Amino acid sequence: MVSRKRCSFCGKLIEPGTGIMFVRNNGAILWFCSSKCFKSFKMGRDPKRLPWTSQYMGRRAR
């Protein structure tokens, strides 16, 4: 059984055979579901500030 990975940026599940694997110089492996997530990671964007990610904080409850 092939395991499904989770996107390191947005948190979406990645189907087997798709996505981008990025290996850092220290050996850490990051998985991305799309080029949108990969490019956002490279630009240094914070996933907590993007509404299409699962880590989005949104407005604070009053």
C-alpha beads as a LAMMPS data file, in Angstrom:
LAMMPS data file: protein, C-alpha beads

62 atoms
61 bonds

1 atom types
1 bond types

-500.0 500.0 xlo xhi
-500.0 500.0 ylo yhi
-500.0 500.0 zlo zhi

Masses

1 110.0

Atoms # bond

1 1 1 0.000 0.000 0.000
2 1 1 1.411 3.346 -1.053
3 1 1 1.052 6.009 1.621
4 1 1 -0.340 9.450 0.901
5 1 1 1.776 12.419 1.917
6 1 1 0.638 15.742 3.345
7 1 1 1.688 19.050 1.762
8 1 1 4.286 20.803 3.895
9 1 1 2.780 24.215 3.063
10 1 1 -1.011 24.000 2.860
11 1 1 -1.693 20.661 4.579
12 1 1 -3.614 19.069 1.693
13 1 1 -3.252 15.308 1.076
14 1 1 -1.092 14.411 -1.933
15 1 1 -2.059 11.432 -4.085
16 1 1 0.700 8.927 -4.942
17 1 1 2.555 9.821 -8.133
18 1 1 1.849 13.545 -7.893
19 1 1 3.365 16.526 -6.133
20 1 1 6.870 17.902 -5.700
21 1 1 9.518 16.549 -3.331
22 1 1 12.026 19.147 -2.119
23 1 1 15.149 18.029 -0.233
24 1 1 17.003 20.609 1.850
25 1 1 20.784 20.625 2.291
26 1 1 20.399 19.201 5.796
27 1 1 18.462 16.180 4.465
28 1 1 14.956 17.308 5.469
29 1 1 12.294 16.290 2.930
30 1 1 9.386 18.638 2.184
31 1 1 6.392 17.613 0.046
32 1 1 4.299 20.087 -1.943
33 1 1 0.973 19.383 -3.651
34 1 1 1.396 22.004 -6.390
35 1 1 3.760 24.574 -7.839
36 1 1 1.610 27.227 -6.131
37 1 1 2.578 25.857 -2.707
38 1 1 6.215 25.321 -3.705
39 1 1 6.632 28.868 -5.045
40 1 1 4.878 30.361 -2.015
41 1 1 7.291 28.460 0.243
42 1 1 10.310 29.672 -1.723
43 1 1 9.079 33.290 -1.515
44 1 1 8.855 32.982 2.259
45 1 1 5.095 33.406 2.608
46 1 1 3.481 32.468 5.914
47 1 1 0.755 29.785 5.470
48 1 1 -1.099 31.166 8.490
49 1 1 -1.875 34.345 6.522
50 1 1 -3.257 32.641 3.379
51 1 1 -6.974 31.743 3.467
52 1 1 -6.624 28.724 1.143
53 1 1 -4.372 26.830 3.577
54 1 1 -5.498 24.621 6.463
55 1 1 -3.305 26.609 8.874
56 1 1 -5.118 29.912 8.170
57 1 1 -5.857 31.802 11.380
58 1 1 -8.523 34.132 9.995
59 1 1 -10.206 36.727 12.154
60 1 1 -9.969 36.301 15.887
61 1 1 -13.149 35.439 17.788
62 1 1 -14.447 38.224 19.983

Bonds

1 1 1 2
2 1 2 3
3 1 3 4
4 1 4 5
5 1 5 6
6 1 6 7
7 1 7 8
8 1 8 9
9 1 9 10
10 1 10 11
11 1 11 12
12 1 12 13
13 1 13 14
14 1 14 15
15 1 15 16
16 1 16 17
17 1 17 18
18 1 18 19
19 1 19 20
20 1 20 21
21 1 21 22
22 1 22 23
23 1 23 24
24 1 24 25
25 1 25 26
26 1 26 27
27 1 27 28
28 1 28 29
29 1 29 30
30 1 30 31
31 1 31 32
32 1 32 33
33 1 33 34
34 1 34 35
35 1 35 36
36 1 36 37
37 1 37 38
38 1 38 39
39 1 39 40
40 1 40 41
41 1 41 42
42 1 42 43
43 1 43 44
44 1 44 45
45 1 45 46
46 1 46 47
47 1 47 48
48 1 48 49
49 1 49 50
50 1 50 51
51 1 51 52
52 1 52 53
53 1 53 54
54 1 54 55
55 1 55 56
56 1 56 57
57 1 57 58
58 1 58 59
59 1 59 60
60 1 60 61
61 1 61 62
